[in-house]
Amino acid sequence: MDDLYAGPTFLIRRAHQIATSVFQEACADLDLTPTQYSLLFVLRHRNPVSQNELGRYACLDRATTSLVVRLLRGRDLIAATDDARDKRKTLLSLTSAGRLLLGRAEQLSTKASRDLLSVFDEAQARTFVGLLDILATGHGRRDVEYKAETAGARFRWS
């Protein structure tokens, strides 16, 4: 059993469970998941975008993006309009309700991140987040676009 519990895939899965739980507890009153939050966050910065672009910016697969977009549209947090330049394309943007919810969620998300990292001292937390960044950018999303798009959205330490 020790081999399982000490393995990186097990530990990362367990850390993901904990991170999701901490976020969902913080945002329980908003009925918002980390994935929904990430799409709203991306839309605020890249508004409007196609569903395909939204999924790429949030590093989500198409099926997950489609499901979450449908849920957010159902809650009137995002709106869809036809692209005037390309009628085959639908553009997604935040609604007023989406902007309002995101504003409330950002403070709670920051608190959740701090709570999650509270098991570390500040130097350990910086190292941990830095190592996660290396792992995330080293696998899957190696393109320059991802690094450029996420560079300004890093966790704020102060």
Contacts in CASP RR format, 6 or more apart in sequence:
PFRMAT RR
TARGET T0000
AUTHOR 0000-0000-0000
METHOD contacts of the structure
MODEL  1
MDDLYAGPTFLIRRAHQIATSVFQEACADLDLTPTQYSLLFVLRHRNPVS
QNELGRYACLDRATTSLVVRLLRGRDLIAATDDARDKRKTLLSLTSAGRL
LLGRAEQLSTKASRDLLSVFDEAQARTFVGLLDILATGHGRRDVEYKAET
AGARFRWS
4 10 0 8 1.000
5 11 0 8 1.000
18 116 0 8 1.000
19 34 0 8 1.000
19 116 0 8 1.000
20 33 0 8 1.000
20 34 0 8 1.000
22 112 0 8 1.000
22 115 0 8 1.000
22 116 0 8 1.000
23 33 0 8 1.000
23 34 0 8 1.000
23 37 0 8 1.000
23 109 0 8 1.000
23 112 0 8 1.000
23 116 0 8 1.000
24 33 0 8 1.000
24 34 0 8 1.000
25 112 0 8 1.000
26 108 0 8 1.000
26 109 0 8 1.000
26 111 0 8 1.000
26 112 0 8 1.000
26 115 0 8 1.000
27 33 0 8 1.000
27 37 0 8 1.000
27 105 0 8 1.000
27 108 0 8 1.000
27 109 0 8 1.000
27 112 0 8 1.000
30 101 0 8 1.000
30 104 0 8 1.000
30 105 0 8 1.000
30 108 0 8 1.000
32 40 0 8 1.000
32 101 0 8 1.000
32 105 0 8 1.000
33 68 0 8 1.000
35 58 0 8 1.000
35 60 0 8 1.000
35 64 0 8 1.000
35 68 0 8 1.000
36 68 0 8 1.000
36 71 0 8 1.000
36 72 0 8 1.000
37 102 0 8 1.000
37 105 0 8 1.000
37 109 0 8 1.000
38 58 0 8 1.000
38 60 0 8 1.000
39 54 0 8 1.000
39 55 0 8 1.000
39 58 0 8 1.000
39 60 0 8 1.000
39 65 0 8 1.000
39 68 0 8 1.000
39 69 0 8 1.000
39 72 0 8 1.000
39 78 0 8 1.000
40 72 0 8 1.000
40 77 0 8 1.000
40 78 0 8 1.000
40 94 0 8 1.000
40 98 0 8 1.000
40 101 0 8 1.000
40 102 0 8 1.000
40 105 0 8 1.000
41 102 0 8 1.000
41 106 0 8 1.000
41 153 0 8 1.000
42 49 0 8 1.000
42 54 0 8 1.000
42 55 0 8 1.000
42 57 0 8 1.000
42 58 0 8 1.000
43 49 0 8 1.000
43 54 0 8 1.000
43 78 0 8 1.000
43 92 0 8 1.000
43 93 0 8 1.000
43 94 0 8 1.000
44 94 0 8 1.000
44 99 0 8 1.000
44 102 0 8 1.000
45 153 0 8 1.000
46 53 0 8 1.000
46 54 0 8 1.000
46 57 0 8 1.000
46 149 0 8 1.000
47 93 0 8 1.000
47 94 0 8 1.000
48 81 0 8 1.000
48 91 0 8 1.000
48 92 0 8 1.000
48 93 0 8 1.000
49 57 0 8 1.000
49 91 0 8 1.000
49 92 0 8 1.000
50 83 0 8 1.000
50 89 0 8 1.000
50 90 0 8 1.000
50 91 0 8 1.000
50 92 0 8 1.000
51 65 0 8 1.000
51 66 0 8 1.000
51 69 0 8 1.000
51 90 0 8 1.000
51 92 0 8 1.000
52 62 0 8 1.000
52 65 0 8 1.000
54 65 0 8 1.000
54 69 0 8 1.000
54 92 0 8 1.000
55 62 0 8 1.000
55 65 0 8 1.000
57 149 0 8 1.000
58 65 0 8 1.000
59 136 0 8 1.000
59 141 0 8 1.000
59 146 0 8 1.000
60 68 0 8 1.000
69 78 0 8 1.000
69 92 0 8 1.000
72 78 0 8 1.000
73 79 0 8 1.000
73 80 0 8 1.000
75 97 0 8 1.000
76 95 0 8 1.000
76 97 0 8 1.000
76 98 0 8 1.000
77 94 0 8 1.000
77 95 0 8 1.000
77 97 0 8 1.000
77 98 0 8 1.000
77 101 0 8 1.000
78 92 0 8 1.000
78 93 0 8 1.000
78 94 0 8 1.000
78 95 0 8 1.000
78 98 0 8 1.000
79 92 0 8 1.000
79 93 0 8 1.000
79 94 0 8 1.000
79 95 0 8 1.000
80 90 0 8 1.000
80 91 0 8 1.000
80 92 0 8 1.000
81 90 0 8 1.000
81 91 0 8 1.000
81 93 0 8 1.000
82 89 0 8 1.000
82 90 0 8 1.000
82 91 0 8 1.000
83 89 0 8 1.000
83 90 0 8 1.000
83 91 0 8 1.000
94 102 0 8 1.000
110 156 0 8 1.000
113 155 0 8 1.000
117 125 0 8 1.000
117 128 0 8 1.000
117 129 0 8 1.000
120 128 0 8 1.000
122 157 0 8 1.000
125 157 0 8 1.000
126 157 0 8 1.000
129 155 0 8 1.000
133 154 0 8 1.000
137 146 0 8 1.000
137 147 0 8 1.000
END
